[in-house]
């Protein structure tokens, strides 16, 4: 996190695709952030646990071509699925602009296939003394990890709402005892240091 003076912050709205009513978050992050840093902020704001692979997909303003940014695999050769560029080497200020280049997709957990729509709403001066990133607003709880994507989440909600269902108790135990799909409090969001997250993930 940072409270640097004389800098801008990027305000993004993150919306989980395919679920109604919408699950979304509005965050502000420092302009110096890389895509890895943005990834960590999204994970923390949404409520994911960063347990799976991810990638951003957007148009590179300089090349005019679709770009995949995430965690590269030097041993991967799959011509149907491009090997992404390293997110910690790509910076949001070089990709996001308020006109023409203000959207991208963010996919998390290629098995469950959680697709998020990312929208740059505005670029504004940082508030002196404010620590970034911050979560300004949002709605509804994040689905549990490994619940099986959109279909699995809908099935999960149906089961926990039906006390007579044979899996009701086991499903509640699996999710930690209770789950309120409508609950979200931006004041309870804690953002971790993306550099520390990177060390945990890649330094052995």
Secondary structure by P-SEA (a helix, b strand, c coil): ccccccbbbbbbbbbbccccccccccccccccccaaaaaaaaaaaaccccccccbbbbbcccccbbbbbcccccccccccccccccccccccccccccccccbbbbbccccccbbbbbbbcccccccccccccccccccccccccccccaaaaaaaaaaaacccccaaaaaaaaaccccccccccccccccccaaaaaaacccc
